């Protein structure tokens, strides 16, 4: 174990760079506004992404390449402006709860640290060598997009799709790419280690901050929430590692802190003490919320919908009583306001529904993944795999935590501020079941998440972590109070008060015992399952042609790619290693992604089936010249992501390389050739 940890030491600078890239700009903007250090840390990544988004457009407008120097340059005026504004427009009271004693502060810090440590360790064990390229469907595109940003210096949402700037520019959320592309060195290592920062730092910090906002009267839940959050497979392991949804996963990680600020603003606008909050602080909090929403949109717009779903129960809980009072006191004014709100909501929904981009997403076709009751088991107990793919074993169920979440939902009925939280949890469970299938008239509601359960499940984990923490805090507190009452006649009065009262000590010991038993009894939070899910896209076979990359193939691509001239263009089966020449070596490739790799190009489509006729068919050479291919990568035929090489990409197999090709490098059944037939 120690040898393995020491082996990761070389990756520490990359982790530090990534942490600074995601946290530092936003932190420098927020601190002069005095939200409190913990709140500033939780909120800074979303603010940073908004700064990067604005900076990428500004850099493109003035012709500056997007890199770390440019990012610092465009961030500097915003930091200076924030420090100047902070002199007049700063929070009088921090967004983090005031008056926390040292024990409570240490407990929350420990909860975040331990939750982060448990998550990071499983991620690193799953990845193995951080420089190993992920073989997931989405990561192939994302790795090439990172390389493209570093090469082209363009990082706006209209700059990276399609890669190499061919065809019509289309929108693609570039927040994750713009941040990770700032990191020097291997793009594969930077992308992999971004999961550490997203899932192991941003996520637990956001969960703890959300717990303080939603459960302000339950400090124990603040410390417990990031601990329990580490028990879920759905995030970060399924979404970030197995699915490789780095941009969407980053957006997911931003939702807890964004939701927390929305809840705080809602409370300050509607609570009985709202008059005590200066107007400038409400405006400042609203401005921060807008910045956070902008950062979420920069990462992936689906985060806005997730925030809306989670926030709606809190809005209803706050405004329905006001609406009832308004109808009684000023019926016409209240009904007019309700009508105006309904018109605005309808207009907004109509605008979104008629958006070509959103319409395409909402109509996304997704196969049925599970039906009730399997989908409910997945939602309630965080199974690592779909039952249809692999019948679940008893250890696959996050049973103890799942039951605690359900208990927390019951407890929330009796805890007024937690009721909207329980409703939000149920809403995400319902959306998950709809996304899983079967097809019905309401499944389209999950279209903003591409009807993908793995994009919705993290929000069940988000709300569920708070509910489970609430259950532990409330039930344990009730039991401790009962014990104290039973023993009160035997305890000296001075032991029930003071800095270290017996009830507080008993409560702390009981909570630690419960969480310790939960961790140990669940097999270290199902460590085997979490690591296995994280490792899925990093496992390689010893058989060439098995998977996108097989054993030794990445090293061969890096070694042979370094031998090529800077203007080389490699062609081959993208499902069998060709795409990685660009991400790993910077040499261009013909097929840059696995999704619709030949779309819009008759030449690419012709070569997919006919490249092996290069020596006999003049049309093939014409197509080769059109796509600019100068080198051919040959590997043993195989399968990956449902693509069977010999049937889907027959043109790149059984190629007669004795004429028109010149060998550059060869090892273990793989060969890189220079194409000489089409000069």
C-alpha positions as CSV (number, residue, x, y, z in Angstrom):
1,X,0.0,0.0,0.0
2,X,2.8,2.5,0.9
3,X,4.7,1.7,-2.3
4,X,1.5,2.4,-4.3
5,X,0.9,5.7,-2.5
6,X,4.5,6.8,-3.0
7,X,4.1,5.9,-6.6
8,X,1.4,8.6,-6.9
9,X,3.8,11.3,-5.6
10,X,4.6,12.3,-9.2
11,X,0.9,13.2,-9.7
12,X,0.8,15.5,-6.7
13,X,1.8,18.6,-8.8
14,X,-1.0,17.9,-11.3
15,X,-3.5,17.6,-8.4
16,X,-2.3,20.9,-7.0
17,X,-2.5,22.6,-10.4
18,X,-6.0,21.3,-10.8
19,X,-7.1,22.4,-7.4
20,X,-5.8,25.9,-8.0
21,X,-7.4,26.0,-11.4
22,X,-10.8,25.1,-10.1
23,X,-10.8,27.0,-6.7
24,X,-8.3,29.9,-6.7
25,X,-9.9,32.5,-9.1
26,X,-13.3,32.1,-7.6
27,X,-11.9,32.1,-4.1
28,X,-10.0,35.4,-4.7
29,X,-13.3,37.0,-5.9
30,X,-15.4,35.7,-3.1
31,X,-13.2,36.3,-0.1
32,X,-13.4,40.1,-0.1
33,X,-17.2,39.8,0.0
34,X,-16.8,38.0,3.3
35,X,-19.1,35.0,2.9
36,X,-16.9,33.1,5.3
37,X,-14.0,30.8,4.4
38,X,-16.0,27.5,4.3
39,X,-18.7,29.1,2.1
40,X,-16.1,30.7,-0.2
41,X,-14.4,27.4,-0.7
42,X,-17.6,25.6,-1.5
43,X,-18.8,28.3,-3.9
44,X,-15.5,29.2,-5.7
45,X,-15.5,26.4,-8.4
46,X,-18.7,27.6,-10.0
47,X,-17.6,31.3,-9.9
48,X,-14.3,30.2,-11.4
49,X,-16.0,28.5,-14.3
50,X,-18.1,31.6,-15.0
51,X,-14.8,33.6,-15.0
52,X,-13.3,31.1,-17.5
53,X,-16.3,31.3,-19.7
54,X,-16.1,35.0,-20.0
55,X,-12.4,34.9,-20.3
56,X,-12.5,32.4,-23.2
57,X,-14.8,34.7,-25.2
58,X,-12.6,37.7,-24.4
59,X,-9.5,35.8,-25.4
60,X,-11.1,34.7,-28.7
61,X,-12.2,38.3,-29.4
62,X,-8.7,39.8,-29.0
63,X,-6.8,36.9,-30.5
64,X,-5.1,35.6,-27.4
65,X,-4.6,31.8,-27.0
66,X,-6.4,30.2,-24.0
67,X,-3.8,29.1,-21.5
68,X,-2.9,29.6,-17.9
69,X,-1.4,33.1,-18.5
70,X,-4.5,34.3,-20.4
71,X,-6.8,32.9,-17.7
72,X,-4.8,34.8,-15.0
73,X,-4.8,37.9,-17.1
74,X,-8.6,38.0,-17.7
75,X,-9.3,37.0,-14.0
76,X,-7.2,39.8,-12.6
77,X,-9.6,42.7,-13.3
78,X,-12.5,40.7,-11.7
79,X,-10.4,40.0,-8.6
80,X,-9.5,43.6,-8.3
81,X,-13.1,44.7,-8.8
82,X,-14.2,42.3,-6.1
83,X,-11.7,43.6,-3.6
84,X,-12.8,47.1,-4.3
85,X,-16.5,46.2,-4.1
86,X,-15.9,44.3,-0.9
87,X,-15.1,47.6,0.9
88,X,-18.8,48.7,0.5
89,X,-20.7,45.6,-0.5
90,X,-19.8,42.7,1.8
91,X,-21.8,40.4,4.0
92,X,-22.3,41.6,7.6
93,X,-22.7,38.0,8.7
94,X,-21.1,35.0,6.8
95,X,-23.2,32.5,4.9
96,X,-21.7,29.8,7.0
97,X,-23.4,29.4,10.4
98,X,-22.0,31.8,13.1
99,X,-21.1,30.9,16.6
100,X,-19.8,27.4,15.9
101,X,-17.7,26.2,18.8
102,X,-14.4,24.5,18.2
103,X,-15.8,21.0,18.6
104,X,-18.5,21.6,16.0
105,X,-16.0,23.2,13.6
106,X,-13.6,20.4,14.0
107,X,-16.4,17.8,13.5
108,X,-17.5,19.4,10.2
109,X,-13.9,19.7,9.0
110,X,-13.3,16.1,9.9
111,X,-16.5,15.0,8.1
112,X,-15.4,16.7,4.9
113,X,-11.8,15.5,5.2
114,X,-12.7,11.9,5.9
115,X,-15.4,11.8,3.2
116,X,-13.0,13.3,0.7
117,X,-10.3,10.8,1.7
118,X,-12.5,7.8,1.4
119,X,-13.6,8.9,-2.1
120,X,-10.2,9.9,-3.4
121,X,-8.6,6.7,-2.3
122,X,-11.2,4.6,-4.1
123,X,-10.9,6.7,-7.3
124,X,-7.1,6.4,-7.3
125,X,-7.2,2.6,-6.7
126,X,-9.7,2.3,-9.5
127,X,-7.7,4.3,-12.0
128,X,-4.3,2.8,-11.0
129,X,-1.7,4.8,-13.0
130,X,-3.2,8.3,-13.4
131,X,-1.6,8.6,-16.8
132,X,-3.6,5.7,-18.1
133,X,-6.1,6.9,-20.8
134,X,-9.7,6.1,-20.1
135,X,-11.4,3.9,-22.7
136,X,-14.9,5.2,-22.1
137,X,-17.1,6.4,-25.0
138,X,-17.3,10.0,-23.8
139,X,-13.6,10.3,-22.6
140,X,-12.3,9.6,-26.1
141,X,-14.0,12.9,-27.2
142,X,-13.1,14.8,-24.1
143,X,-9.4,13.9,-24.2
144,X,-9.2,15.0,-27.9
145,X,-11.1,18.2,-27.0
146,X,-8.5,19.0,-24.3
147,X,-5.7,18.5,-26.8
148,X,-7.5,20.7,-29.4
149,X,-7.9,23.6,-26.9
150,X,-4.2,23.4,-26.1
151,X,-3.3,23.3,-29.8
152,X,-5.8,25.9,-31.1
153,X,-5.9,28.2,-28.1
154,X,-9.7,28.3,-28.4
155,X,-11.9,27.3,-25.5
156,X,-15.4,28.8,-26.0
157,X,-18.4,26.5,-26.1
158,X,-18.5,27.0,-29.9
159,X,-14.9,26.2,-30.5
160,X,-14.5,22.5,-29.6
161,X,-17.2,20.7,-31.5
162,X,-16.4,19.5,-34.0
163,X,-12.7,19.1,-33.2
164,X,-10.3,20.6,-35.8
165,X,-12.9,23.3,-36.6
166,X,-14.3,21.3,-39.5
167,X,-17.9,21.9,-40.4
168,X,-20.4,24.3,-38.8
169,X,-19.5,25.4,-35.2
170,X,-22.0,24.0,-32.7
171,X,-22.5,24.6,-29.0
172,X,-20.9,22.2,-26.5
173,X,-20.4,23.0,-22.8
174,X,-16.7,23.7,-22.4
175,X,-16.3,24.6,-18.7
176,X,-14.5,21.4,-17.7
177,X,-12.4,21.5,-20.9
178,X,-11.4,25.1,-20.4
179,X,-10.2,24.5,-16.8
180,X,-8.4,21.2,-17.3
181,X,-6.7,22.3,-20.6
182,X,-4.8,24.8,-18.4
183,X,-2.9,22.0,-16.8
184,X,0.6,21.3,-18.4
185,X,1.6,17.8,-19.2
186,X,-0.4,14.7,-20.1
187,X,-4.1,15.4,-20.9
188,X,-5.0,11.9,-19.9
189,X,-3.4,12.4,-16.4
190,X,-5.0,15.8,-16.0
191,X,-8.5,14.5,-17.0
192,X,-8.2,11.5,-14.7
193,X,-7.1,13.5,-11.7
194,X,-9.8,16.1,-12.3
195,X,-12.1,13.4,-10.9
196,X,-10.2,13.7,-7.6
197,X,-10.9,17.4,-7.5
198,X,-14.5,17.1,-8.7
199,X,-15.6,14.1,-6.7
200,X,-13.2,14.3,-3.8
201,X,-13.1,18.0,-3.1
202,X,-15.9,20.0,-4.8
203,X,-18.6,17.4,-4.0
204,X,-18.0,16.9,-0.2
205,X,-17.5,20.6,0.4
206,X,-20.7,21.4,-1.4
207,X,-22.6,18.7,0.5
208,X,-21.5,20.0,3.9
209,X,-22.4,23.6,2.9
210,X,-25.8,22.4,1.6
211,X,-26.4,20.7,4.9
212,X,-25.8,23.9,6.8
213,X,-28.3,25.8,4.7
214,X,-31.1,23.1,4.6
215,X,-30.7,21.8,8.2
216,X,-29.6,24.9,10.2
217,X,-30.6,23.4,13.5
218,X,-28.8,20.1,13.2
219,X,-25.0,20.7,13.3
220,X,-24.3,16.9,13.5
221,X,-25.8,16.5,10.1
222,X,-23.4,19.0,8.7
223,X,-20.5,16.7,9.6
224,X,-22.3,13.5,8.7
225,X,-23.5,14.5,5.2
226,X,-20.1,14.4,3.4
227,X,-19.3,11.2,5.2
228,X,-22.5,9.4,4.0
229,X,-22.1,11.0,0.6
230,X,-18.9,9.0,0.2
231,X,-20.8,5.7,0.4
232,X,-22.6,6.2,-2.9
233,X,-21.4,4.5,-6.1
234,X,-23.5,6.8,-8.3
235,X,-21.3,9.8,-7.7
236,X,-18.5,10.2,-8.4
237,X,-17.7,6.6,-9.4
238,X,-20.5,5.8,-11.9
239,X,-20.8,9.2,-13.6
240,X,-17.3,10.5,-13.6
241,X,-15.3,7.3,-13.9
242,X,-17.4,4.6,-15.5
243,X,-19.4,6.9,-17.8
244,X,-16.5,9.4,-18.1
245,X,-19.0,12.3,-18.1
246,X,-16.4,14.7,-16.9
247,X,-18.2,17.9,-18.0
248,X,-21.6,16.8,-16.7
249,X,-20.1,15.3,-13.6
250,X,-18.5,18.7,-12.8
251,X,-21.9,20.3,-13.2
252,X,-23.4,17.7,-10.9
253,X,-20.7,18.6,-8.2
254,X,-21.6,22.3,-8.4
255,X,-25.3,21.7,-7.7
256,X,-25.1,21.3,-3.9
257,X,-23.4,24.6,-3.2
258,X,-25.6,26.4,-5.8
259,X,-28.8,25.0,-4.2
260,X,-27.5,26.0,-0.7
261,X,-27.2,29.7,-1.8
262,X,-30.7,29.5,-3.4
263,X,-32.1,28.2,-0.1
264,X,-30.3,30.9,1.9
265,X,-31.6,33.6,-0.4
266,X,-35.1,32.2,-0.3
267,X,-35.0,32.2,3.5
268,X,-33.7,35.8,3.7
269,X,-36.4,37.0,1.4
270,X,-39.3,35.2,3.1
271,X,-38.5,34.6,6.7
272,X,-39.9,36.6,9.7
273,X,-36.5,38.2,10.2
274,X,-36.1,39.3,6.5
275,X,-36.3,43.0,7.6
276,X,-33.1,42.4,9.6
277,X,-31.1,41.6,6.4
278,X,-29.9,44.7,4.7
279,X,-31.1,45.1,1.1
280,X,-27.5,45.2,-0.2
281,X,-26.8,41.8,1.3
282,X,-29.9,40.4,-0.4
283,X,-28.8,41.9,-3.7
284,X,-25.2,40.6,-3.1
285,X,-26.5,37.1,-2.4
286,X,-28.7,37.2,-5.5
287,X,-25.7,38.3,-7.6
288,X,-23.7,35.4,-6.2
289,X,-26.5,33.0,-7.0
290,X,-26.6,34.3,-10.6
291,X,-22.9,33.8,-10.8
292,X,-23.2,30.2,-9.5
293,X,-26.0,29.5,-12.0
294,X,-23.8,30.9,-14.8
295,X,-20.9,28.6,-13.6
296,X,-23.3,25.6,-13.6
297,X,-24.4,26.4,-17.1
298,X,-20.7,26.7,-18.2
299,X,-20.1,23.2,-16.9
300,X,-23.3,21.7,-18.3
301,X,-26.8,23.3,-18.5
302,X,-28.5,20.2,-17.1
303,X,-27.3,21.4,-13.7
304,X,-29.7,24.3,-13.9
305,X,-32.6,21.8,-14.3
306,X,-31.4,19.7,-11.4
307,X,-31.1,22.8,-9.2
308,X,-34.7,23.8,-10.2
309,X,-36.1,20.4,-9.3
310,X,-34.4,20.4,-5.9
311,X,-35.3,24.1,-5.2
312,X,-39.0,23.9,-6.2
313,X,-40.2,22.2,-3.0
314,X,-38.4,24.8,-0.9
315,X,-40.0,27.6,-3.0
316,X,-43.4,26.0,-2.5
317,X,-42.9,25.6,1.3
318,X,-42.0,29.2,1.6
319,X,-44.5,30.8,-0.8
320,X,-47.6,28.7,-0.3
321,X,-48.3,30.1,3.2
322,X,-47.7,33.6,1.9
323,X,-50.0,32.9,-1.0
324,X,-52.7,31.7,1.4
325,X,-52.4,34.8,3.6
326,X,-52.3,37.0,0.5
327,X,-55.6,35.5,-0.8
328,X,-57.2,36.2,2.5
329,X,-55.9,39.8,2.8
330,X,-55.4,41.1,-0.8
331,X,-57.1,38.6,-3.1
332,X,-57.0,40.6,-6.3
333,X,-53.4,41.6,-5.9
334,X,-52.4,38.0,-5.0
335,X,-54.3,36.5,-7.9
336,X,-52.8,39.0,-10.3
337,X,-49.3,38.1,-9.1
338,X,-50.0,34.4,-9.5
339,X,-51.3,34.9,-13.0
340,X,-48.3,37.0,-14.0
341,X,-46.0,34.3,-12.6
342,X,-47.9,31.6,-14.5
343,X,-47.6,33.6,-17.8
344,X,-43.9,34.1,-17.3
345,X,-43.4,30.4,-16.5
346,X,-45.4,29.4,-19.6
347,X,-43.5,31.8,-21.8
348,X,-40.2,30.5,-20.4
349,X,-41.2,26.9,-21.0
350,X,-42.5,27.6,-24.5
351,X,-39.2,29.3,-25.3
352,X,-37.2,26.3,-24.1
353,X,-39.5,23.8,-25.7
354,X,-39.1,25.5,-29.1
355,X,-35.4,25.6,-28.8
356,X,-33.8,23.4,-31.4
357,X,-31.0,22.4,-29.1
358,X,-33.3,21.4,-26.2
359,X,-35.9,19.8,-28.4
360,X,-33.2,17.5,-29.8
361,X,-32.1,16.6,-26.3
362,X,-35.6,16.0,-24.9
363,X,-36.3,13.7,-27.8
364,X,-33.1,11.7,-27.2
365,X,-33.8,8.0,-27.7
366,X,-32.6,5.8,-24.8
367,X,-33.2,2.1,-24.5
368,X,-35.1,0.9,-21.4
369,X,-32.6,0.2,-18.7
370,X,-34.8,-1.2,-15.9
371,X,-38.4,-1.4,-14.9
372,X,-40.1,-1.4,-11.5
373,X,-39.2,-2.9,-9.0
374,X,-35.6,-3.1,-10.3
375,X,-35.5,0.7,-11.0
376,X,-36.7,1.4,-7.4
377,X,-34.0,-0.9,-6.0
378,X,-31.5,1.0,-8.1
379,X,-32.8,4.4,-6.9
380,X,-33.2,3.4,-3.2
381,X,-30.1,1.2,-2.7
382,X,-27.5,2.6,-5.3
383,X,-26.8,-0.7,-7.1
384,X,-23.5,-0.6,-9.0
385,X,-24.9,-2.3,-12.1
386,X,-28.3,-2.7,-13.8
387,X,-30.0,-5.9,-12.7
388,X,-30.5,-6.8,-16.4
389,X,-26.8,-6.8,-16.9
390,X,-25.8,-8.6,-13.7
391,X,-28.2,-10.0,-11.1
392,X,-27.3,-8.1,-7.9
393,X,-25.6,-9.8,-5.0
394,X,-26.5,-8.9,-1.3
395,X,-23.3,-6.9,-1.0
396,X,-24.2,-4.7,-4.1
397,X,-27.0,-3.0,-2.1
398,X,-26.1,0.1,-0.1
399,X,-28.7,-1.3,2.3
400,X,-27.9,0.4,5.6
401,X,-27.5,3.9,4.0
402,X,-30.6,3.3,1.9
403,X,-32.7,2.4,4.9
404,X,-31.3,5.5,6.7
405,X,-32.4,7.7,3.8
406,X,-35.9,6.3,4.0
407,X,-35.9,6.8,7.8
408,X,-34.7,10.3,7.2
409,X,-37.6,11.0,4.9
410,X,-39.9,9.8,7.6
411,X,-38.1,12.0,10.2
412,X,-38.4,15.0,7.9
413,X,-42.2,14.9,8.2
414,X,-41.6,16.0,11.8
415,X,-38.8,18.5,11.1
416,X,-40.3,21.5,9.3
417,X,-37.2,22.7,7.5
418,X,-36.4,19.2,6.2
419,X,-39.8,18.5,4.6
420,X,-38.9,20.2,1.2
421,X,-35.7,18.1,1.2
422,X,-37.7,14.9,1.5
423,X,-39.9,16.0,-1.4
424,X,-36.9,16.8,-3.5
425,X,-35.5,13.4,-2.8
426,X,-38.7,11.8,-3.9
427,X,-38.8,13.9,-7.0
428,X,-35.4,12.7,-8.1
429,X,-36.4,9.1,-7.3
430,X,-39.4,9.6,-9.5
431,X,-37.3,11.1,-12.3
432,X,-34.8,8.2,-12.0
433,X,-37.6,5.6,-12.4
434,X,-39.0,7.5,-15.4
435,X,-35.6,7.6,-17.1
436,X,-35.0,3.9,-16.5
437,X,-38.2,3.0,-18.3
438,X,-40.4,1.7,-19.6
439,X,-41.4,4.2,-22.3
440,X,-44.4,6.3,-21.3
441,X,-46.0,9.7,-21.6
442,X,-43.9,11.2,-18.9
443,X,-40.4,9.8,-19.7
444,X,-39.7,12.9,-21.8
445,X,-39.4,14.9,-18.6
446,X,-36.0,13.3,-18.1
447,X,-34.8,14.3,-21.6
448,X,-32.7,17.2,-20.2
449,X,-30.5,14.4,-18.8
450,X,-30.7,12.4,-22.0
451,X,-32.9,10.0,-20.2
452,X,-29.8,8.7,-18.6
453,X,-30.2,7.3,-15.1
454,X,-26.5,7.8,-14.3
455,X,-27.0,11.6,-14.7
456,X,-30.0,11.7,-12.3
457,X,-28.7,9.2,-9.6
458,X,-26.2,11.6,-8.1
459,X,-29.0,13.9,-7.0
460,X,-30.7,11.0,-5.2
461,X,-27.3,10.7,-3.4
462,X,-27.2,14.4,-2.7
463,X,-30.6,14.7,-1.1
464,X,-30.3,11.2,0.4
465,X,-27.0,12.0,2.1
466,X,-28.7,14.8,4.0
467,X,-31.7,12.7,4.9
468,X,-29.6,9.9,6.2
469,X,-27.5,12.4,8.2
470,X,-30.7,13.9,9.6
471,X,-31.9,10.4,10.6
472,X,-28.7,9.7,12.5
473,X,-28.6,13.1,14.2
474,X,-32.3,13.1,15.2
475,X,-32.7,9.5,16.3
476,X,-29.3,9.4,18.1
477,X,-30.1,12.7,19.8
478,X,-33.5,11.4,21.0
479,X,-31.9,8.3,22.4
480,X,-29.2,10.2,24.2
481,X,-31.7,12.6,25.7
482,X,-33.7,9.6,26.9
483,X,-30.6,8.1,28.5
484,X,-29.7,11.5,30.1
485,X,-33.1,11.9,31.5
486,X,-33.0,8.4,33.0
487,X,-29.6,9.2,34.6
488,X,-30.2,12.8,35.4
489,X,-30.8,12.1,39.1
490,X,-27.4,10.4,39.4
491,X,-25.4,13.1,37.5
492,X,-24.0,16.1,39.3
493,X,-25.6,19.3,37.9
494,X,-22.2,20.7,36.8
495,X,-21.7,17.6,34.4
496,X,-24.8,18.5,32.4
497,X,-23.5,22.0,31.4
498,X,-20.3,23.8,30.8
499,X,-17.9,23.4,27.8
500,X,-17.9,19.6,27.8
501,X,-21.4,18.6,29.1
502,X,-22.1,14.9,29.5
503,X,-25.0,14.9,27.0
504,X,-22.8,16.4,24.3
505,X,-20.1,13.9,24.9
506,X,-22.6,11.0,24.9
507,X,-24.1,12.3,21.7
508,X,-20.7,12.6,20.0
509,X,-19.6,9.1,21.1
510,X,-22.9,7.6,19.9
511,X,-22.7,9.4,16.5
512,X,-19.1,8.2,16.0
513,X,-20.1,4.7,17.0
514,X,-23.0,4.6,14.5
515,X,-21.0,6.0,11.6
516,X,-18.1,3.7,12.4
517,X,-20.4,0.7,12.5
518,X,-22.0,1.9,9.2
519,X,-18.6,2.1,7.5
520,X,-17.3,-1.3,8.8
521,X,-20.6,-3.1,8.4
522,X,-20.9,-2.0,4.8
523,X,-17.5,-3.4,3.8
524,X,-15.8,0.0,4.0
525,X,-18.7,1.6,2.1
526,X,-18.7,-1.3,-0.5
527,X,-15.1,-0.5,-1.3
528,X,-14.8,-3.4,-3.7
529,X,-17.8,-2.2,-5.7
530,X,-16.7,1.4,-5.8
531,X,-13.2,0.6,-6.9
532,X,-14.5,-1.9,-9.5
533,X,-16.8,0.7,-11.0
534,X,-14.0,3.3,-11.1
535,X,-11.7,0.8,-12.8
536,X,-14.0,-0.3,-15.6
537,X,-12.6,2.1,-18.2
538,X,-9.0,1.6,-17.2
539,X,-8.7,-2.2,-17.3
540,X,-6.7,-3.5,-20.3
541,X,-6.6,-7.0,-21.8
542,X,-3.4,-8.8,-22.8
543,X,-5.1,-9.7,-26.2
544,X,-4.6,-7.1,-29.0
545,X,-7.9,-6.0,-30.4
546,X,-9.8,-6.5,-27.1
547,X,-11.1,-3.1,-26.1
548,X,-10.1,0.3,-27.5
549,X,-6.7,-0.1,-25.9
550,X,-5.1,-3.4,-25.0
551,X,-2.0,-4.1,-22.8
552,X,1.0,-2.1,-24.0
553,X,-1.0,-0.2,-26.7
554,X,-0.9,3.2,-25.0
555,X,2.9,3.0,-24.6
556,X,3.2,1.9,-28.3
557,X,1.0,4.9,-29.5
558,X,3.0,7.3,-27.4
559,X,6.3,5.9,-28.6
560,X,5.5,5.6,-32.3
561,X,3.5,8.9,-32.3
562,X,6.6,10.7,-31.1
563,X,8.4,9.5,-34.2
564,X,6.0,11.2,-36.6
565,X,6.3,14.7,-38.0
566,X,4.2,17.4,-36.5
567,X,1.9,17.5,-39.6
568,X,1.2,13.8,-39.6
569,X,-2.4,12.6,-39.9
570,X,-3.2,9.0,-38.8
571,X,-6.0,6.9,-40.1
572,X,-7.4,3.6,-38.7
573,X,-10.2,2.1,-36.8
574,X,-11.2,4.6,-34.1
575,X,-12.7,1.8,-32.0
576,X,-9.3,0.1,-32.0
577,X,-6.8,2.8,-30.9
578,X,-6.5,5.3,-33.8
579,X,-8.3,8.2,-31.9
580,X,-5.6,8.2,-29.1
581,X,-2.8,9.3,-31.4
582,X,-4.1,12.9,-31.1
583,X,-4.8,12.9,-27.3
584,X,-1.6,11.1,-26.4
585,X,0.9,12.5,-28.9
586,X,-0.7,15.6,-30.6
587,X,-0.7,14.0,-34.0
588,X,-3.9,14.6,-35.9
589,X,-6.2,11.7,-36.7
590,X,-9.0,11.3,-39.3
591,X,-11.6,9.9,-36.9
592,X,-11.6,12.1,-33.7
593,X,-14.4,10.4,-31.8
594,X,-16.5,7.3,-31.4
595,X,-19.9,8.9,-31.8
596,X,-20.8,9.5,-35.5
597,X,-17.1,9.5,-36.6
598,X,-17.9,9.7,-40.3
599,X,-20.8,12.1,-40.1
600,X,-20.8,14.7,-42.8
601,X,-17.9,13.2,-44.8
602,X,-18.4,10.9,-47.7
603,X,-14.6,10.4,-47.9
604,X,-14.5,9.2,-44.3
605,X,-17.4,6.8,-44.9
606,X,-15.8,5.4,-48.1
607,X,-12.5,4.8,-46.3
608,X,-14.3,3.0,-43.4
609,X,-15.3,0.2,-45.8
610,X,-12.7,0.5,-48.6
611,X,-9.3,1.6,-47.3
612,X,-8.0,-1.9,-48.0
613,X,-8.5,-1.3,-51.7
614,X,-6.0,1.5,-51.7
615,X,-3.6,-0.1,-54.2
616,X,-6.4,-0.9,-56.7
617,X,-9.1,1.8,-56.5
618,X,-8.2,5.4,-57.5
619,X,-11.2,6.6,-55.6
620,X,-9.7,5.4,-52.3
621,X,-6.5,7.4,-52.9
622,X,-8.6,10.5,-53.7
623,X,-10.5,10.0,-50.4
624,X,-7.1,9.6,-48.5
625,X,-5.9,12.9,-50.0
626,X,-9.1,14.6,-49.2
627,X,-8.9,13.7,-45.5
628,X,-5.2,14.3,-45.4
629,X,-4.2,10.9,-44.1
630,X,-0.5,10.2,-44.2
631,X,-0.1,7.3,-41.8
632,X,-2.0,4.1,-41.2
633,X,-2.4,2.4,-37.8
634,X,-3.1,-1.3,-37.9
635,X,-4.1,-3.4,-35.0
636,X,-5.6,-6.9,-34.6
637,X,-9.4,-6.9,-35.2
638,X,-11.5,-6.9,-32.1
639,X,-14.6,-5.4,-30.4
640,X,-15.2,-2.4,-28.2
641,X,-18.3,-0.4,-27.4
642,X,-20.4,-2.7,-29.5
643,X,-18.4,-2.2,-32.6
644,X,-17.1,-5.4,-34.3
645,X,-14.0,-4.4,-36.3
646,X,-14.4,-6.7,-39.3
647,X,-18.1,-5.8,-39.8
648,X,-18.2,-2.1,-38.8
649,X,-14.7,-1.0,-40.0
650,X,-13.7,-3.6,-42.6
651,X,-11.6,-1.2,-44.7
652,X,-8.8,-1.1,-42.1
653,X,-8.3,-4.9,-41.9
654,X,-6.7,-7.3,-44.3
655,X,-4.9,-4.3,-45.8
656,X,-2.2,-5.4,-48.4
657,X,0.6,-3.4,-46.8
658,X,3.4,-4.9,-49.0
659,X,2.7,-2.2,-51.6
660,X,2.1,1.5,-51.0
661,X,3.1,1.4,-47.3
662,X,6.3,1.9,-45.3
663,X,6.7,0.5,-41.8
664,X,7.5,3.1,-39.1
665,X,7.1,1.0,-35.9
666,X,5.8,-2.4,-34.9
667,X,5.2,-4.3,-31.7
668,X,2.9,-7.0,-30.3
669,X,0.8,-7.2,-33.4
670,X,0.4,-3.5,-33.9
671,X,2.0,-1.6,-36.7
672,X,2.2,2.0,-37.8
673,X,2.8,2.6,-41.5
674,X,3.6,5.7,-43.7
675,X,1.2,5.8,-46.7
676,X,3.2,6.0,-49.9
677,X,0.7,4.9,-52.4
678,X,-1.2,8.2,-52.8
679,X,1.7,10.7,-53.3
